[in-house]
C-alpha cells in the first residue's frame, strides 16, 4: 500500500505510520511531529509543532485497513 492512497482525516499529508500495536480492531501507529514537519497540512497539528521537542510525545494514529 502506498502512503498517497491513504484516506487522511487528520491532515497528515499522506503519512502512513507502520503499526506498533493494536486497539481492539484498529492498528496503532506512531509518528513524531518533528519527523513530519514539512508534510503536515492540518493547522491544528502545525500549531503543535511550536511546542514539540525531541523528547515530546508522538502522535498516535489509530486506523484500519479496508
PDB file of N, CA, C and O in Angstrom:
ATOM      1  N   UNK A   1       0.842  -1.175   0.000  1.00  0.00           N
ATOM      2  CA  UNK A   1       0.000   0.000   0.000  1.00  0.00           C
ATOM      3  C   UNK A   1       0.886   1.236   0.000  1.00  0.00           C
ATOM      4  O   UNK A   1       1.864   1.301   0.745  1.00  0.00           O
ATOM      5  N   UNK A   2       0.556   2.199  -0.815  1.00  0.00           N
ATOM      6  CA  UNK A   2       1.321   3.441  -0.871  1.00  0.00           C
ATOM      7  C   UNK A   2       0.694   4.472   0.069  1.00  0.00           C
ATOM      8  O   UNK A   2      -0.528   4.541   0.202  1.00  0.00           O
ATOM      9  N   UNK A   3       1.538   5.268   0.713  1.00  0.00           N
ATOM     10  CA  UNK A   3       1.052   6.280   1.644  1.00  0.00           C
ATOM     11  C   UNK A   3       0.108   7.256   0.962  1.00  0.00           C
ATOM     12  O   UNK A   3      -0.827   7.744   1.597  1.00  0.00           O
ATOM     13  N   UNK A   4       0.323   7.551  -0.297  1.00  0.00           N
ATOM     14  CA  UNK A   4      -0.526   8.509  -1.021  1.00  0.00           C
ATOM     15  C   UNK A   4      -1.959   7.999  -1.163  1.00  0.00           C
ATOM     16  O   UNK A   4      -2.871   8.795  -1.384  1.00  0.00           O
ATOM     17  N   UNK A   5      -2.173   6.692  -1.042  1.00  0.00           N
ATOM     18  CA  UNK A   5      -3.503   6.113  -1.190  1.00  0.00           C
ATOM     19  C   UNK A   5      -4.297   6.121   0.118  1.00  0.00           C
ATOM     20  O   UNK A   5      -5.458   5.714   0.138  1.00  0.00           O
ATOM     21  N   UNK A   6      -3.688   6.573   1.192  1.00  0.00           N
ATOM     22  CA  UNK A   6      -4.347   6.555   2.495  1.00  0.00           C
ATOM     23  C   UNK A   6      -5.333   7.713   2.601  1.00  0.00           C
ATOM     24  O   UNK A   6      -4.993   8.853   2.286  1.00  0.00           O
ATOM     25  N   UNK A   7      -6.559   7.417   3.045  1.00  0.00           N
ATOM     26  CA  UNK A   7      -7.525   8.477   3.319  1.00  0.00           C
ATOM     27  C   UNK A   7      -7.078   9.173   4.587  1.00  0.00           C
ATOM     28  O   UNK A   7      -6.856   8.526   5.611  1.00  0.00           O
ATOM     29  N   UNK A   8      -6.948  10.473   4.525  1.00  0.00           N
ATOM     30  CA  UNK A   8      -6.329  11.242   5.593  1.00  0.00           C
ATOM     31  C   UNK A   8      -7.322  12.228   6.200  1.00  0.00           C
ATOM     32  O   UNK A   8      -7.548  13.307   5.653  1.00  0.00           O
ATOM     33  N   UNK A   9      -7.914  11.852   7.336  1.00  0.00           N
ATOM     34  CA  UNK A   9      -8.879  12.724   8.004  1.00  0.00           C
ATOM     35  C   UNK A   9      -8.217  13.721   8.947  1.00  0.00           C
ATOM     36  O   UNK A   9      -8.878  14.638   9.434  1.00  0.00           O
ATOM     37  N   UNK A  10      -6.927  13.560   9.211  1.00  0.00           N
ATOM     38  CA  UNK A  10      -6.243  14.410  10.184  1.00  0.00           C
ATOM     39  C   UNK A  10      -5.344  15.459   9.557  1.00  0.00           C
ATOM     40  O   UNK A  10      -4.771  16.279  10.274  1.00  0.00           O
ATOM     41  N   UNK A  11      -5.205  15.455   8.254  1.00  0.00           N
ATOM     42  CA  UNK A  11      -4.327  16.428   7.619  1.00  0.00           C
ATOM     43  C   UNK A  11      -2.859  16.124   7.812  1.00  0.00           C
ATOM     44  O   UNK A  11      -2.044  17.034   7.965  1.00  0.00           O
ATOM     45  N   UNK A  12      -2.521  14.849   7.805  1.00  0.00           N
ATOM     46  CA  UNK A  12      -1.123  14.453   7.988  1.00  0.00           C
ATOM     47  C   UNK A  12      -0.338  14.464   6.688  1.00  0.00           C
ATOM     48  O   UNK A  12       0.856  14.164   6.690  1.00  0.00           O
ATOM     49  N   UNK A  13      -0.966  14.795   5.604  1.00  0.00           N
ATOM     50  CA  UNK A  13      -0.250  14.898   4.345  1.00  0.00           C
ATOM     51  C   UNK A  13       0.177  13.581   3.737  1.00  0.00           C
ATOM     52  O   UNK A  13       1.243  13.503   3.127  1.00  0.00           O
ATOM     53  N   UNK A  14      -0.629  12.544   3.888  1.00  0.00           N
ATOM     54  CA  UNK A  14      -0.329  11.262   3.263  1.00  0.00           C
ATOM     55  C   UNK A  14       0.692  10.410   4.011  1.00  0.00           C
ATOM     56  O   UNK A  14       1.200   9.434   3.460  1.00  0.00           O
ATOM     57  N   UNK A  15       0.997  10.761   5.249  1.00  0.00           N
ATOM     58  CA  UNK A  15       1.921   9.944   6.040  1.00  0.00           C
ATOM     59  C   UNK A  15       1.214   8.675   6.483  1.00  0.00           C
ATOM     60  O   UNK A  15       0.023   8.696   6.794  1.00  0.00           O
ATOM     61  N   UNK A  16       1.931   7.596   6.509  1.00  0.00           N
ATOM     62  CA  UNK A  16       1.339   6.311   6.859  1.00  0.00           C
ATOM     63  C   UNK A  16       2.245   5.620   7.870  1.00  0.00           C
ATOM     64  O   UNK A  16       3.270   5.051   7.493  1.00  0.00           O
ATOM     65  N   UNK A  17       1.882   5.661   9.148  1.00  0.00           N
ATOM     66  CA  UNK A  17       2.742   5.036  10.154  1.00  0.00           C
ATOM     67  C   UNK A  17       2.626   3.521  10.139  1.00  0.00           C
ATOM     68  O   UNK A  17       1.534   2.971   9.998  1.00  0.00           O
ATOM     69  N   UNK A  18       3.736   2.871  10.281  1.00  0.00           N
ATOM     70  CA  UNK A  18       3.725   1.416  10.429  1.00  0.00           C
ATOM     71  C   UNK A  18       3.097   1.072  11.776  1.00  0.00           C
ATOM     72  O   UNK A  18       3.332   1.774  12.760  1.00  0.00           O
ATOM     73  N   UNK A  19       2.308   0.011  11.836  1.00  0.00           N
ATOM     74  CA  UNK A  19       1.663  -0.331  13.108  1.00  0.00           C
ATOM     75  C   UNK A  19       2.683  -0.760  14.165  1.00  0.00           C
ATOM     76  O   UNK A  19       3.641  -1.477  13.879  1.00  0.00           O
ATOM     77  N   UNK A  20       2.446  -0.299  15.388  1.00  0.00           N
ATOM     78  CA  UNK A  20       3.287  -0.693  16.519  1.00  0.00           C
ATOM     79  C   UNK A  20       2.465  -1.446  17.561  1.00  0.00           C
ATOM     80  O   UNK A  20       3.006  -1.934  18.553  1.00  0.00           O
ATOM     81  N   UNK A  21       1.150  -1.538  17.328  1.00  0.00           N
ATOM     82  CA  UNK A  21       0.281  -2.246  18.252  1.00  0.00           C
ATOM     83  C   UNK A  21      -1.138  -2.254  17.732  1.00  0.00           C
ATOM     84  O   UNK A  21      -1.406  -1.820  16.612  1.00  0.00           O
ATOM     85  N   UNK A  22      -2.049  -2.755  18.560  1.00  0.00           N
ATOM     86  CA  UNK A  22      -3.459  -2.797  18.194  1.00  0.00           C
ATOM     87  C   UNK A  22      -4.302  -2.270  19.348  1.00  0.00           C
ATOM     88  O   UNK A  22      -3.876  -2.277  20.503  1.00  0.00           O
ATOM     89  N   UNK A  23      -5.501  -1.814  19.015  1.00  0.00           N
ATOM     90  CA  UNK A  23      -6.506  -1.403  19.988  1.00  0.00           C
ATOM     91  C   UNK A  23      -7.832  -1.934  19.474  1.00  0.00           C
ATOM     92  O   UNK A  23      -8.446  -1.336  18.591  1.00  0.00           O
ATOM     93  N   UNK A  24      -8.267  -3.044  20.019  1.00  0.00           N
ATOM     94  CA  UNK A  24      -9.420  -3.785  19.537  1.00  0.00           C
ATOM     95  C   UNK A  24      -9.221  -4.099  18.058  1.00  0.00           C
ATOM     96  O   UNK A  24      -8.311  -4.856  17.720  1.00  0.00           O
ATOM     97  N   UNK A  25     -10.047  -3.541  17.157  1.00  0.00           N
ATOM     98  CA  UNK A  25      -9.920  -3.869  15.736  1.00  0.00           C
ATOM     99  C   UNK A  25      -9.118  -2.828  14.961  1.00  0.00           C
ATOM    100  O   UNK A  25      -9.093  -2.867  13.730  1.00  0.00           O
ATOM    101  N   UNK A  26      -8.471  -1.908  15.648  1.00  0.00           N
ATOM    102  CA  UNK A  26      -7.691  -0.862  14.990  1.00  0.00           C
ATOM    103  C   UNK A  26      -6.191  -1.112  15.134  1.00  0.00           C
ATOM    104  O   UNK A  26      -5.731  -1.657  16.138  1.00  0.00           O
ATOM    105  N   UNK A  27      -5.445  -0.707  14.123  1.00  0.00           N
ATOM    106  CA  UNK A  27      -3.996  -0.716  14.209  1.00  0.00           C
ATOM    107  C   UNK A  27      -3.552   0.621  14.784  1.00  0.00           C
ATOM    108  O   UNK A  27      -4.200   1.642  14.552  1.00  0.00           O
ATOM    109  N   UNK A  28      -2.459   0.624  15.527  1.00  0.00           N
ATOM    110  CA  UNK A  28      -1.951   1.848  16.131  1.00  0.00           C
ATOM    111  C   UNK A  28      -0.555   2.101  15.584  1.00  0.00           C
ATOM    112  O   UNK A  28       0.329   1.249  15.659  1.00  0.00           O
ATOM    113  N   UNK A  29      -0.382   3.299  15.030  1.00  0.00           N
ATOM    114  CA  UNK A  29       0.919   3.716  14.529  1.00  0.00           C
ATOM    115  C   UNK A  29       1.401   4.928  15.304  1.00  0.00           C
ATOM    116  O   UNK A  29       0.605   5.613  15.947  1.00  0.00           O
ATOM    117  N   UNK A  30       2.688   5.197  15.250  1.00  0.00           N
ATOM    118  CA  UNK A  30       3.284   6.303  15.989  1.00  0.00           C
ATOM    119  C   UNK A  30       4.071   7.187  15.036  1.00  0.00           C
ATOM    120  O   UNK A  30       4.876   6.692  14.247  1.00  0.00           O
ATOM    121  N   UNK A  31       3.840   8.504  15.104  1.00  0.00           N
ATOM    122  CA  UNK A  31       4.567   9.463  14.282  1.00  0.00           C
ATOM    123  C   UNK A  31       5.149  10.549  15.183  1.00  0.00           C
ATOM    124  O   UNK A  31       4.493  10.995  16.125  1.00  0.00           O
ATOM    125  N   UNK A  32       6.356  10.966  14.900  1.00  0.00           N
ATOM    126  CA  UNK A  32       6.957  12.094  15.595  1.00  0.00           C
ATOM    127  C   UNK A  32       6.621  13.367  14.831  1.00  0.00           C
ATOM    128  O   UNK A  32       6.799  13.425  13.615  1.00  0.00           O
ATOM    129  N   UNK A  33       6.139  14.387  15.532  1.00  0.00           N
ATOM    130  CA  UNK A  33       5.817  15.646  14.862  1.00  0.00           C
ATOM    131  C   UNK A  33       7.035  16.236  14.166  1.00  0.00           C
ATOM    132  O   UNK A  33       6.913  16.810  13.084  1.00  0.00           O
ATOM    133  N   UNK A  34       8.200  16.101  14.772  1.00  0.00           N
ATOM    134  CA  UNK A  34       9.399  16.691  14.183  1.00  0.00           C
ATOM    135  C   UNK A  34       9.805  15.978  12.897  1.00  0.00           C
ATOM    136  O   UNK A  34      10.392  16.597  12.009  1.00  0.00           O
ATOM    137  N   UNK A  35       9.499  14.682  12.785  1.00  0.00           N
ATOM    138  CA  UNK A  35       9.837  13.926  11.577  1.00  0.00           C
ATOM    139  C   UNK A  35       8.919  14.249  10.410  1.00  0.00           C
ATOM    140  O   UNK A  35       9.269  13.995   9.258  1.00  0.00           O
ATOM    141  N   UNK A  36       7.753  14.802  10.695  1.00  0.00           N
ATOM    142  CA  UNK A  36       6.777  15.048   9.635  1.00  0.00           C
ATOM    143  C   UNK A  36       6.461  16.524   9.468  1.00  0.00           C
ATOM    144  O   UNK A  36       5.437  16.874   8.882  1.00  0.00           O
ATOM    145  N   UNK A  37       7.315  17.383   9.969  1.00  0.00           N
ATOM    146  CA  UNK A  37       7.072  18.827   9.984  1.00  0.00           C
ATOM    147  C   UNK A  37       6.694  19.394   8.625  1.00  0.00           C
ATOM    148  O   UNK A  37       5.758  20.189   8.537  1.00  0.00           O
ATOM    149  N   UNK A  38       7.382  19.015   7.582  1.00  0.00           N
ATOM    150  CA  UNK A  38       7.150  19.579   6.252  1.00  0.00           C
ATOM    151  C   UNK A  38       5.904  19.024   5.569  1.00  0.00           C
ATOM    152  O   UNK A  38       5.408  19.624   4.615  1.00  0.00           O
ATOM    153  N   UNK A  39       5.390  17.890   6.039  1.00  0.00           N
ATOM    154  CA  UNK A  39       4.266  17.243   5.360  1.00  0.00           C
ATOM    155  C   UNK A  39       2.919  17.529   6.005  1.00  0.00           C
ATOM    156  O   UNK A  39       1.882  17.221   5.418  1.00  0.00           O
ATOM    157  N   UNK A  40       2.909  18.109   7.197  1.00  0.00           N
ATOM    158  CA  UNK A  40       1.650  18.358   7.893  1.00  0.00           C
ATOM    159  C   UNK A  40       0.857  19.439   7.167  1.00  0.00           C
ATOM    160  O   UNK A  40       1.396  20.490   6.819  1.00  0.00           O
ATOM    161  N   UNK A  41      -0.436  19.168   6.942  1.00  0.00           N
ATOM    162  CA  UNK A  41      -1.291  20.169   6.307  1.00  0.00           C
ATOM    163  C   UNK A  41      -2.383  20.668   7.246  1.00  0.00           C
ATOM    164  O   UNK A  41      -3.072  21.636   6.920  1.00  0.00           O
ATOM    165  N   UNK A  42      -2.556  20.039   8.389  1.00  0.00           N
ATOM    166  CA  UNK A  42      -3.564  20.445   9.357  1.00  0.00           C
ATOM    167  C   UNK A  42      -3.062  21.632  10.181  1.00  0.00           C
ATOM    168  O   UNK A  42      -1.987  21.555  10.775  1.00  0.00           O
ATOM    169  N   UNK A  43      -3.835  22.739  10.225  1.00  0.00           N
ATOM    170  CA  UNK A  43      -3.423  23.890  11.038  1.00  0.00           C
ATOM    171  C   UNK A  43      -3.271  23.546  12.529  1.00  0.00           C
ATOM    172  O   UNK A  43      -2.402  24.093  13.209  1.00  0.00           O
ATOM    173  N   UNK A  44      -4.115  22.640  13.031  1.00  0.00           N
ATOM    174  CA  UNK A  44      -4.040  22.256  14.439  1.00  0.00           C
ATOM    175  C   UNK A  44      -2.734  21.540  14.746  1.00  0.00           C
ATOM    176  O   UNK A  44      -2.096  21.810  15.764  1.00  0.00           O
ATOM    177  N   UNK A  45      -2.335  20.621  13.862  1.00  0.00           N
ATOM    178  CA  UNK A  45      -1.077  19.913  14.082  1.00  0.00           C
ATOM    179  C   UNK A  45       0.130  20.834  13.872  1.00  0.00           C
ATOM    180  O   UNK A  45       1.138  20.704  14.567  1.00  0.00           O
ATOM    181  N   UNK A  46       0.031  21.750  12.930  1.00  0.00           N
ATOM    182  CA  UNK A  46       1.117  22.712  12.735  1.00  0.00           C
ATOM    183  C   UNK A  46       1.319  23.550  13.990  1.00  0.00           C
ATOM    184  O   UNK A  46       2.452  23.879  14.342  1.00  0.00           O
ATOM    185  N   UNK A  47       0.226  23.898  14.667  1.00  0.00           N
ATOM    186  CA  UNK A  47       0.325  24.667  15.906  1.00  0.00           C
ATOM    187  C   UNK A  47       1.028  23.857  17.000  1.00  0.00           C
ATOM    188  O   UNK A  47       1.720  24.427  17.843  1.00  0.00           O
ATOM    189  N   UNK A  48       0.855  22.546  16.990  1.00  0.00           N
ATOM    190  CA  UNK A  48       1.522  21.687  17.976  1.00  0.00           C
ATOM    191  C   UNK A  48       3.031  21.678  17.786  1.00  0.00           C
ATOM    192  O   UNK A  48       3.771  21.441  18.741  1.00  0.00           O
ATOM    193  N   UNK A  49       3.496  21.932  16.575  1.00  0.00           N
ATOM    194  CA  UNK A  49       4.931  21.929  16.303  1.00  0.00           C
ATOM    195  C   UNK A  49       5.672  22.981  17.120  1.00  0.00           C
ATOM    196  O   UNK A  49       6.851  22.806  17.428  1.00  0.00           O
ATOM    197  N   UNK A  50       4.997  24.063  17.472  1.00  0.00           N
ATOM    198  CA  UNK A  50       5.633  25.121  18.260  1.00  0.00           C
ATOM    199  C   UNK A  50       6.036  24.629  19.641  1.00  0.00           C
ATOM    200  O   UNK A  50       6.937  25.188  20.267  1.00  0.00           O
ATOM    201  N   UNK A  51       5.367  23.579  20.115  1.00  0.00           N
ATOM    202  CA  UNK A  51       5.639  23.036  21.448  1.00  0.00           C
ATOM    203  C   UNK A  51       6.410  21.722  21.394  1.00  0.00           C
ATOM    204  O   UNK A  51       6.765  21.174  22.438  1.00  0.00           O
ATOM    205  N   UNK A  52       6.669  21.217  20.214  1.00  0.00           N
ATOM    206  CA  UNK A  52       7.308  19.904  20.072  1.00  0.00           C
ATOM    207  C   UNK A  52       8.809  19.994  20.289  1.00  0.00           C
ATOM    208  O   UNK A  52       9.451  20.983  19.935  1.00  0.00           O
ATOM    209  N   UNK A  53       9.352  18.937  20.881  1.00  0.00           N
ATOM    210  CA  UNK A  53      10.801  18.803  21.004  1.00  0.00           C
ATOM    211  C   UNK A  53      11.165  17.332  20.823  1.00  0.00           C
ATOM    212  O   UNK A  53      10.282  16.486  20.686  1.00  0.00           O
ATOM    213  N   UNK A  54      12.438  17.031  20.822  1.00  0.00           N
ATOM    214  CA  UNK A  54      12.903  15.660  20.570  1.00  0.00           C
ATOM    215  C   UNK A  54      12.339  14.652  21.574  1.00  0.00           C
ATOM    216  O   UNK A  54      12.141  13.486  21.231  1.00  0.00           O
ATOM    217  N   UNK A  55      12.080  15.087  22.800  1.00  0.00           N
ATOM    218  CA  UNK A  55      11.615  14.182  23.843  1.00  0.00           C
ATOM    219  C   UNK A  55      10.098  14.196  24.008  1.00  0.00           C
ATOM    220  O   UNK A  55       9.562  13.545  24.905  1.00  0.00           O
ATOM    221  N   UNK A  56       9.403  14.942  23.136  1.00  0.00           N
ATOM    222  CA  UNK A  56       7.957  15.066  23.243  1.00  0.00           C
ATOM    223  C   UNK A  56       7.228  13.783  22.903  1.00  0.00           C
ATOM    224  O   UNK A  56       7.812  12.830  22.386  1.00  0.00           O
ATOM    225  N   UNK A  57       5.952  13.777  23.200  1.00  0.00           N
ATOM    226  CA  UNK A  57       5.108  12.621  22.915  1.00  0.00           C
ATOM    227  C   UNK A  57       4.857  12.499  21.420  1.00  0.00           C
ATOM    228  O   UNK A  57       4.711  13.507  20.729  1.00  0.00           O
ATOM    229  N   UNK A  58       4.808  11.277  20.920  1.00  0.00           N
ATOM    230  CA  UNK A  58       4.489  11.090  19.492  1.00  0.00           C
ATOM    231  C   UNK A  58       2.999  11.264  19.252  1.00  0.00           C
ATOM    232  O   UNK A  58       2.203  11.262  20.191  1.00  0.00           O
ATOM    233  N   UNK A  59       2.635  11.414  18.001  1.00  0.00           N
ATOM    234  CA  UNK A  59       1.232  11.403  17.601  1.00  0.00           C
ATOM    235  C   UNK A  59       0.865   9.949  17.359  1.00  0.00           C
ATOM    236  O   UNK A  59       1.483   9.276  16.533  1.00  0.00           O
ATOM    237  N   UNK A  60      -0.141   9.463  18.079  1.00  0.00           N
ATOM    238  CA  UNK A  60      -0.625   8.092  17.862  1.00  0.00           C
ATOM    239  C   UNK A  60      -1.741   8.146  16.838  1.00  0.00           C
ATOM    240  O   UNK A  60      -2.664   8.953  16.947  1.00  0.00           O
ATOM    241  N   UNK A  61      -1.647   7.286  15.850  1.00  0.00           N
ATOM    242  CA  UNK A  61      -2.632   7.235  14.777  1.00  0.00           C
ATOM    243  C   UNK A  61      -3.327   5.881  14.843  1.00  0.00           C
ATOM    244  O   UNK A  61      -2.683   4.834  14.773  1.00  0.00           O
ATOM    245  N   UNK A  62      -4.652   5.919  14.978  1.00  0.00           N
ATOM    246  CA  UNK A  62      -5.456   4.703  15.028  1.00  0.00           C
ATOM    247  C   UNK A  62      -6.131   4.550  13.668  1.00  0.00           C
ATOM    248  O   UNK A  62      -6.792   5.474  13.194  1.00  0.00           O
ATOM    249  N   UNK A  63      -5.969   3.403  13.049  1.00  0.00           N
ATOM    250  CA  UNK A  63      -6.509   3.237  11.707  1.00  0.00           C
ATOM    251  C   UNK A  63      -6.840   1.765  11.449  1.00  0.00           C
ATOM    252  O   UNK A  63      -6.447   0.875  12.203  1.00  0.00           O
ATOM    253  N   UNK A  64      -7.577   1.542  10.357  1.00  0.00           N
ATOM    254  CA  UNK A  64      -7.845   0.175   9.914  1.00  0.00           C
ATOM    255  C   UNK A  64      -7.610   0.105   8.416  1.00  0.00           C
ATOM    256  O   UNK A  64      -7.590   1.128   7.731  1.00  0.00           O
ATOM    257  N   UNK A  65      -7.439  -1.071   7.929  1.00  0.00           N
ATOM    258  CA  UNK A  65      -7.250  -1.305   6.501  1.00  0.00           C
ATOM    259  C   UNK A  65      -8.536  -1.905   5.958  1.00  0.00           C
ATOM    260  O   UNK A  65      -9.056  -2.884   6.495  1.00  0.00           O
ATOM    261  N   UNK A  66      -9.037  -1.313   4.898  1.00  0.00           N
ATOM    262  CA  UNK A  66     -10.287  -1.797   4.307  1.00  0.00           C
ATOM    263  C   UNK A  66     -10.019  -2.436   2.978  1.00  0.00           C
ATOM    264  O   UNK A  66     -10.948  -2.906   2.321  1.00  0.00           O
TER     265      UNK A  66
END
